[in-house]
Amino acid sequence: MARLTARFWVDAYLARLRMFDIPAFVVAHGDDTGGAVLVKLATLDGNAVLFQRSFDLMSGERVWVELAKGAERDVDEAVGKQRAFDRDLWVIEVEDRAGRHLLDQEGLT
């Protein structure tokens, strides 16, 4: 099975969010082909959650895992640390008071 490029996945994700009127922005543009993607969900109350795509060791499937959660400034610090390790990293910021990120929907894992 062919693997999607990071750019293709990001574009599809942003389009899906727009369908639900959920604002999202590319905060850091990573490598178009193979860059990893972080998704920061800001709930607009000073808090945020950071998600990273990983592999489930039991099933071998890709899943989104929570990398950091709490005060938005602390989550931003976690993003900064990840970017320091990986300059090819994409960072998408989703803003939704209801906490919707859609990462659990089919086709986004």
Residue pairs with C-beta under 8 A, 6 or more apart in sequence:
4 12
5 32
5 33
5 34
6 30
6 31
6 32
6 33
6 34
6 35
6 36
6 37
6 90
7 32
7 33
9 37
10 26
10 37
10 90
10 92
12 107
12 108
13 24
13 39
13 92
13 102
13 108
14 24
14 26
14 92
16 102
16 105
16 107
16 108
17 23
17 24
17 94
17 102
18 24
20 100
20 102
22 94
22 95
22 96
22 100
22 101
22 102
23 94
23 95
23 96
24 92
24 93
24 94
24 95
25 92
25 93
25 95
26 90
26 91
26 92
27 40
27 79
27 91
27 92
27 93
28 83
28 89
28 90
28 91
29 90
30 36
30 37
30 86
30 87
30 88
30 89
30 90
30 91
31 88
34 88
35 86
35 88
35 89
35 90
36 52
36 53
36 86
36 88
36 89
36 90
37 52
37 53
37 89
37 90
37 91
37 92
38 50
38 51
38 52
38 67
38 79
38 82
38 89
38 90
38 91
38 92
39 50
39 51
39 52
39 64
39 92
39 93
39 94
39 101
39 103
40 48
40 49
40 50
40 51
40 75
40 76
40 79
40 91
40 92
40 93
40 94
41 48
41 49
41 50
41 51
41 94
41 96
41 99
41 101
42 48
42 72
42 93
42 94
42 95
42 96
43 49
43 96
43 97
43 98
43 99
44 95
44 96
44 97
45 97
46 71
46 72
47 69
47 70
47 71
47 72
47 75
48 68
48 69
48 70
48 71
48 72
48 75
48 76
49 66
49 68
49 69
49 75
49 99
49 101
50 66
50 67
50 68
50 69
50 75
50 78
50 79
51 64
51 65
51 66
51 67
51 101
51 103
52 64
52 65
52 67
52 82
53 62
53 63
53 64
53 65
53 109
54 62
54 63
54 64
54 65
55 61
55 62
55 63
56 62
56 63
61 109
62 109
63 109
64 103
64 104
64 109
67 78
67 82
68 74
68 75
68 78
68 79
69 75
79 91
82 89
83 89
83 91
94 100
94 101
102 108
103 109
